[in-house]
Amino acid sequence: MTWLDRQSFLGAGSDKRLGALTIGIVGLGGGGSHIAQQLAHVGIGHFVLVDDDEIDETNLNRLVGGTRIDVDAKARKVDIAERLIRMVNPTAHILTVAQKWQQAVDALSACDLIFGCLDNVRGKDELEGFCRRLLIPYIDQGMDVHAIDEHYLIAGQVVLSVPGGPCLRCLGIVTEEALEEEARNYGAAGGKPQVIWPNGVLASTAVGLFLQLVTPWHRSVVTGAALEYDGNAHSVQASDRFRRLKGRPCLHRPTDELGDPGFDVRRLMEKPSSQPSADAPRISLILRLWRLVCR
């Protein structure tokens, strides 16, 4: 019996399918480190790991695989994640990019699916837009701790964002108010309270959605999802807002922004907006998803 045999319920040949996929993880902190660990265990064969940060002592309450020795050595988060993966699967193909994700677009554009584990609203918005431009399924996860009187509420979400379906703006996760507030407090992003057990719940939920998308183990075919986590009630449930929006066109990411393989997100940092070329070649979303499922 091999190390993957006990998940044979995922479907015949699933180990080969998972081993052939290339998965991007943007952000290797509390959320992304969980994702990396779980994807290593399920047998993903190719990784693109992107994070420009180093571990520090404040990360030890949530960064899976991080040690105090890493803190003393100022180890890069991408290197910690790579080590974590190789401890499970030493033959995995791993590309690490210790830069802002906008500088890793060439590597990310080759991914079959991207997990976004960013803790700032602007980053989530731009990364989702990048994925939709290239018709790459995107799974976003995030959490925060909110003070309510003398108590605290732990809340989070996991969203499978697919071109044409509800986006993070449709779901109220990215709002102009949040973007403006973040801009006013520029430099403070990344300070949101995070702890290991809610991050673990969200990461497990995100990996479950991913496996439902790429293997035939589940009766229902998932084409998009938004799940809400209540850390006080220890519950995860489908978003009512997503249910109401399902089947409606996304108004924030119009169809003329989809399927432009010439799109370069780095242009967003140079000028306010960029319009896709009218004669840019188009990639069929159906073909992309078919390739993802059938590999």
C-alpha positions in Angstrom: 0.0 0.0 0.0 1.4 3.4 -1.0 0.9 6.7 0.9 -1.9 7.7 -1.4 -3.9 4.4 -1.5 -6.2 5.4 1.4 -7.7 8.2 -0.6 -8.6 6.0 -3.5 -12.2 6.9 -3.0 -11.4 10.1 -4.8 -11.6 8.1 -8.0 -9.6 5.9 -10.3 -6.3 7.5 -11.3 -6.8 10.4 -8.9 -3.2 10.1 -7.7 -1.9 10.6 -11.2 -4.3 13.4 -11.8 -3.3 15.2 -8.6 0.3 14.6 -9.3 0.0 16.3 -12.7 -1.6 19.5 -11.5 0.2 22.7 -10.9 -1.2 24.7 -8.0 -0.3 28.2 -7.0 -0.4 29.5 -3.4 -0.1 33.2 -2.9 0.6 34.0 0.7 2.4 31.4 2.9 1.4 32.7 6.3 -1.2 31.3 8.6 -3.6 30.3 5.8 -1.3 29.4 3.0 1.0 27.2 5.2 -2.0 25.0 6.0 -2.9 24.8 2.3 0.7 23.8 1.4 0.8 21.1 4.0 -2.6 19.6 3.0 -1.9 19.7 -0.7 1.4 17.9 -0.1 -0.4 15.1 1.8 -3.1 14.7 -1.0 -0.4 14.3 -3.6 -0.1 17.5 -5.6 3.0 17.2 -7.8 3.7 20.8 -8.8 3.7 24.0 -6.7 4.2 27.7 -7.3 4.8 29.3 -3.9 4.7 33.1 -3.7 5.4 35.3 -0.7 7.9 38.1 -0.2 7.9 37.9 3.6 10.1 36.4 6.2 8.9 34.6 9.4 9.0 36.5 12.6 8.1 35.7 16.2 4.5 36.9 15.8 4.0 34.2 13.1 4.7 31.3 15.5 1.0 31.1 16.7 -0.2 30.1 13.2 2.4 29.4 10.6 2.5 25.6 10.0 6.1 24.3 9.8 7.7 27.5 11.2 10.1 27.1 14.2 11.9 29.4 16.5 15.1 28.4 14.7 13.5 29.8 11.5 12.7 33.1 13.3 16.3 33.4 14.5 17.5 32.7 10.9 14.9 35.1 9.4 13.8 32.3 7.1 11.7 33.1 4.0 8.1 31.8 4.3 8.4 30.2 0.8 11.4 28.2 2.0 9.5 27.0 5.1 6.6 25.9 2.9 8.9 24.2 0.5 10.6 22.3 3.3 7.1 21.3 4.7 6.1 19.9 1.3 9.3 18.0 0.7 9.0 16.3 4.1 5.9 14.6 2.7 6.8 14.4 -1.0 10.5 14.8 -1.7 9.9 14.5 -5.5 7.4 17.4 -5.8 8.3 20.1 -8.3 8.3 23.4 -6.4 9.0 26.9 -7.7 9.4 29.5 -5.0 9.1 33.2 -5.7 10.1 35.4 -2.7 8.6 38.6 -4.3 5.2 40.4 -4.5 2.8 38.2 -6.4 2.5 40.7 -9.2 6.2 39.9 -10.0 5.3 36.2 -10.3 2.7 36.4 -13.0 4.6 34.3 -15.5 4.8 31.4 -13.1 1.2 31.9 -11.8 -0.2 32.0 -15.3 0.8 28.4 -15.8 -1.1 27.2 -12.7 -4.3 25.1 -13.0 -5.7 26.7 -9.9 -4.6 29.4 -7.5 -5.2 29.7 -3.7 -5.2 33.2 -2.5 -4.2 33.6 1.2 -3.7 37.4 1.3 -4.7 39.5 4.3 -5.4 42.7 2.4 -8.4 43.6 0.4 -6.6 45.3 -2.5 -4.5 42.2 -3.0 -7.5 39.9 -3.0 -9.3 42.1 -5.6 -6.3 42.3 -7.9 -5.4 38.6 -7.6 -9.0 37.5 -8.4 -9.0 39.9 -11.4 -5.8 38.3 -12.6 -7.2 34.8 -12.3 -10.4 35.8 -14.2 -8.3 37.3 -17.0 -6.6 34.0 -17.5 -9.6 31.8 -16.7 -7.9 30.2 -13.8 -10.2 29.0 -11.0 -9.4 30.9 -7.8 -10.0 29.9 -4.2 -9.8 32.8 -1.7 -9.8 32.4 2.1 -9.6 34.9 4.8 -10.6 35.5 8.5 -10.6 38.2 11.1 -11.3 38.6 14.8 -13.9 41.4 15.5 -14.3 43.0 18.9 -17.9 43.2 20.0 -18.4 44.9 23.4 -16.2 42.9 25.8 -16.3 39.8 23.6 -14.8 38.7 20.2 -16.2 37.2 17.1 -14.0 34.9 14.9 -15.3 35.0 11.3 -14.0 33.9 7.9 -14.9 32.8 4.5 -13.8 30.5 1.7 -14.8 31.4 -1.9 -14.4 29.4 -5.1 -14.4 32.1 -7.7 -14.9 31.0 -11.3 -15.1 33.4 -14.3 -18.7 34.3 -15.0 -19.9 33.5 -11.4 -20.2 35.8 -8.4 -16.9 37.5 -7.5 -15.6 38.9 -4.2 -17.2 42.2 -5.0 -20.5 40.6 -5.6 -20.3 38.8 -2.3 -19.4 42.0 -0.3 -15.9 40.8 0.6 -14.2 43.5 -1.5 -16.0 46.8 -1.1 -15.0 50.4 -2.0 -15.3 51.3 1.7 -12.9 48.5 2.7 -10.5 49.6 0.0 -10.6 53.2 1.0 -10.1 52.3 4.7 -7.2 50.1 3.8 -5.7 52.9 1.7 -6.0 55.4 4.6 -4.2 52.9 6.9 -1.6 52.0 4.4 1.2 50.1 6.0 -1.0 48.6 8.7 -2.3 45.8 6.4 -1.3 42.4 7.7 -1.9 43.1 11.3 -5.3 41.4 11.5 -5.5 38.9 14.4 -5.1 35.3 13.2 -4.8 32.1 15.1 -4.1 28.5 14.0 -7.3 26.7 14.5 -9.7 29.0 12.5 -7.0 29.1 9.7 -7.0 25.3 9.8 -10.7 25.0 9.4 -10.7 27.4 6.5 -7.8 25.7 4.8 -9.4 22.3 5.1 -12.6 23.7 3.7 -10.7 25.3 0.8 -8.8 22.0 0.0 -12.1 20.1 0.1 -13.6 22.4 -2.5 -10.5 22.0 -4.6 -10.7 18.2 -4.5 -14.4 18.3 -5.3 -13.5 20.4 -8.4 -10.8 18.1 -9.7 -11.8 14.6 -8.7 -15.1 12.7 -9.1 -15.5 11.7 -5.4 -18.5 14.0 -4.7 -21.9 13.5 -6.4 -22.3 17.3 -6.8 -20.2 19.1 -9.4 -19.0 22.4 -8.0 -18.9 25.4 -10.3 -18.5 28.1 -7.6 -19.0 28.4 -3.9 -19.0 30.8 -1.0 -18.8 29.4 2.6 -19.0 31.3 5.8 -17.2 30.3 9.0 -18.4 31.3 12.5 -15.6 30.5 14.8 -17.7 31.1 17.9 -20.3 28.6 16.8 -17.7 26.3 15.2 -19.8 26.1 12.1 -19.3 26.4 8.3 -22.3 27.1 6.1 -23.1 28.1 2.5 -23.5 31.9 2.0 -27.1 33.0 1.5 -25.8 35.8 -0.6 -24.0 33.4 -3.0 -27.2 31.3 -3.3 -29.2 34.4 -4.3 -26.5 35.5 -6.8 -25.9 32.1 -8.3 -26.8 32.0 -12.0 -26.7 35.8 -12.3 -24.0 37.5 -14.4 -21.2 39.1 -12.5 -21.4 42.9 -13.0 -17.9 43.7 -11.6 -15.9 41.4 -13.9 -17.6 41.8 -17.3 -17.1 39.2 -20.0 -14.8 41.4 -22.1 -12.3 41.1 -19.2 -12.2 37.3 -19.5 -9.9 35.1 -21.5 -7.2 37.6 -22.3 -3.9 35.7 -22.1 -2.0 38.8 -23.1 -3.1 40.5 -19.9 -0.3 41.5 -17.5 -1.3 42.5 -14.0 1.9 44.5 -13.7 0.3 47.1 -15.9 -2.0 47.9 -13.1 0.9 49.3 -11.2 1.9 51.6 -14.1 -1.5 53.1 -15.1 -5.0 53.4 -13.6 -6.6 50.9 -16.0 -5.9 48.8 -19.1 -8.3 47.6 -21.7 -7.8 44.2 -23.3 -7.0 44.3 -27.0 -10.0 43.8 -29.2 -8.2 41.1 -31.2 -6.6 39.4 -28.2 -6.9 35.6 -28.5 -9.5 34.1 -26.3 -9.3 30.9 -24.2 -12.5 28.9 -23.6 -13.4 28.6 -19.9 -15.1 25.3 -20.7 -11.9 24.0 -22.2 -9.8 25.2 -19.3 -12.1 23.5 -16.7 -12.2 20.4 -18.9 -8.4 20.3 -18.9 -8.3 20.8 -15.1 -10.8 18.0 -14.4 -9.4 15.5 -17.0 -5.7 15.7 -16.3 
